[in-house]
């Protein structure tokens, strides 16, 4: 169990540090948590082995490159598989960057990226809408990113207080 390895540090604190900056070395994490570097190395390895940490990535501010769209998908669940098999097939497309099962008025939410609007349109018409089990789609285009994975984009450099209306 990871908790045995962590000793004096908390699992949540380790994960929070890695979520904030995956480039931190085990030595840097150990210093911040007041733990032993070998404990951090072992805890990280165990978390990766258990599938709790599934990868590390760079967050890129790519608002000016390509087109991103969120696509709401209504679909018919399959007997014996529910939405899983259809979602797995959809998630394999290169254009699909994220795929979520949702509650509410639609079943799946996709985040897709393409070079241009026509690329998104071709994905929806040629690949997604033609799949068996797809009832309908609704596409919403990303116009600007303000915050992604807890990181603010385009933060104002001014530290001046904001006026508050009564």
C-alpha positions as CSV (number, residue, x, y, z in Angstrom):
1,X,0.0,0.0,0.0
2,X,1.3,3.5,-0.9
3,X,0.4,4.9,2.6
4,X,3.0,2.5,4.1
5,X,5.8,3.9,1.9
6,X,4.8,7.6,2.4
7,X,5.4,7.6,6.2
8,X,5.4,11.3,7.2
9,X,4.0,12.8,4.0
10,X,0.5,12.6,2.7
11,X,-0.5,11.0,-0.5
12,X,-2.7,14.0,-1.4
13,X,0.2,16.4,-0.9
14,X,2.5,14.4,-3.2
15,X,-0.2,14.2,-5.9
16,X,-1.0,17.9,-5.6
17,X,2.6,18.8,-6.1
18,X,2.9,16.6,-9.2
19,X,-0.4,18.0,-10.6
20,X,1.0,21.5,-10.2
21,X,4.4,20.7,-11.8
22,X,5.2,17.3,-13.1
23,X,8.8,18.4,-13.7
24,X,9.5,18.4,-10.0
25,X,12.3,15.9,-9.1
26,X,11.8,13.5,-6.3
27,X,14.5,15.5,-4.4
28,X,12.5,18.7,-4.8
29,X,9.3,17.0,-3.7
30,X,11.0,15.4,-0.7
31,X,12.3,18.9,0.4
32,X,8.8,20.4,0.1
33,X,7.1,17.6,2.0
34,X,9.8,17.1,4.6
35,X,10.3,13.5,3.5
36,X,13.1,11.3,2.4
37,X,13.9,11.3,-1.3
38,X,13.8,7.5,-1.5
39,X,10.3,7.5,0.1
40,X,9.1,9.9,-2.7
41,X,10.7,7.8,-5.4
42,X,9.1,4.6,-4.1
43,X,5.7,6.3,-3.6
44,X,5.8,7.7,-7.1
45,X,6.7,4.3,-8.6
46,X,4.0,2.6,-6.7
47,X,1.3,5.2,-7.7
48,X,2.4,4.7,-11.3
49,X,2.3,0.9,-10.9
50,X,-1.2,1.0,-9.4
51,X,-2.5,3.2,-12.3
52,X,-3.3,6.2,-10.0
53,X,-0.7,8.3,-11.9
54,X,-1.3,7.5,-15.5
55,X,1.0,9.9,-17.3
56,X,2.7,13.3,-17.3
57,X,2.1,16.0,-19.9
58,X,3.0,19.5,-20.9
59,X,0.1,22.0,-20.9
60,X,0.4,24.2,-24.0
61,X,-1.5,27.4,-24.6
62,X,-2.6,26.6,-28.1
63,X,-5.5,28.9,-28.6
64,X,-3.9,30.3,-31.7
65,X,-3.1,26.9,-33.3
66,X,-5.8,24.9,-34.9
67,X,-9.4,24.5,-33.8
68,X,-10.8,22.8,-30.7
69,X,-14.4,21.8,-30.3
70,X,-16.5,20.2,-27.7
71,X,-19.0,17.7,-29.1
72,X,-22.1,16.5,-27.2
73,X,-23.1,13.0,-28.3
74,X,-26.4,11.3,-27.7
75,X,-26.1,7.6,-28.4
76,X,-27.9,4.3,-27.9
77,X,-26.3,2.1,-25.3
78,X,-25.4,-1.4,-26.5
79,X,-26.8,-4.5,-24.9
80,X,-24.2,-6.0,-22.5
81,X,-21.8,-3.1,-23.0
82,X,-23.7,0.1,-22.3
83,X,-21.8,3.1,-23.6
84,X,-18.4,1.6,-23.1
85,X,-17.7,-0.1,-26.4
86,X,-19.0,2.9,-28.4
87,X,-17.0,5.3,-26.3
88,X,-13.8,3.2,-26.7
89,X,-14.3,3.2,-30.5
90,X,-14.8,7.0,-30.6
91,X,-11.9,7.6,-28.3
92,X,-9.5,5.9,-30.7
93,X,-9.9,8.6,-33.4
94,X,-6.8,10.8,-33.6
95,X,-9.0,13.9,-33.5
96,X,-10.5,13.0,-30.1
97,X,-8.3,14.3,-27.3
98,X,-10.8,13.6,-24.4
99,X,-13.9,11.5,-24.1
100,X,-16.2,11.5,-21.1
101,X,-19.4,9.7,-20.1
102,X,-21.8,12.4,-18.9
103,X,-25.0,12.7,-16.9
104,X,-27.7,15.0,-18.2
105,X,-29.1,15.7,-21.7
106,X,-26.4,13.9,-23.6
107,X,-24.3,10.7,-23.1
108,X,-20.7,11.5,-24.2
109,X,-18.7,14.7,-24.3
110,X,-15.8,14.8,-26.7
111,X,-13.0,17.3,-26.9
112,X,-11.6,17.2,-30.5
113,X,-8.9,19.1,-32.3
114,X,-8.3,19.7,-36.0
115,X,-6.3,22.0,-38.2
116,X,-9.4,24.1,-39.2
117,X,-13.2,24.2,-39.0
118,X,-13.6,21.9,-42.0
119,X,-11.4,19.3,-40.2
120,X,-13.9,19.3,-37.3
121,X,-16.8,19.2,-39.7
122,X,-15.3,16.2,-41.6
123,X,-14.7,14.4,-38.3
124,X,-18.3,14.9,-37.3
125,X,-19.9,14.0,-40.6
126,X,-17.5,11.3,-42.0
127,X,-16.5,9.5,-38.8
128,X,-18.7,10.3,-35.8
129,X,-22.3,10.7,-37.2
130,X,-22.0,7.7,-39.4
131,X,-21.3,5.3,-36.6
132,X,-24.0,2.9,-35.6
133,X,-25.6,3.9,-32.3
134,X,-25.1,7.7,-32.7
135,X,-28.4,9.5,-32.3
136,X,-27.3,13.1,-32.5
137,X,-24.4,15.5,-32.0
138,X,-24.0,19.2,-31.0
139,X,-20.7,20.9,-31.6
140,X,-19.4,23.9,-29.7
141,X,-16.2,25.6,-30.7
142,X,-13.6,26.8,-28.2
143,X,-13.1,30.5,-28.6
144,X,-10.6,31.2,-25.8
145,X,-9.1,29.3,-22.9
146,X,-9.0,31.1,-19.6
147,X,-8.0,28.3,-17.3
148,X,-6.8,24.7,-18.0
149,X,-6.0,22.1,-15.4
150,X,-5.8,24.7,-12.7
151,X,-3.5,27.0,-14.6
152,X,-4.7,30.5,-15.5
153,X,-3.9,31.7,-19.0
154,X,-3.3,35.4,-19.8
155,X,-3.2,36.5,-16.1
156,X,-3.0,40.2,-15.8
157,X,0.4,41.4,-14.6
158,X,-1.3,44.2,-12.6
159,X,-1.6,43.5,-8.9
160,X,-4.0,46.4,-8.5
161,X,-7.2,45.7,-6.5
162,X,-10.4,45.2,-8.5
163,X,-13.3,47.6,-7.7
164,X,-16.2,45.8,-6.0
165,X,-19.7,47.2,-6.6
166,X,-22.1,47.3,-3.6
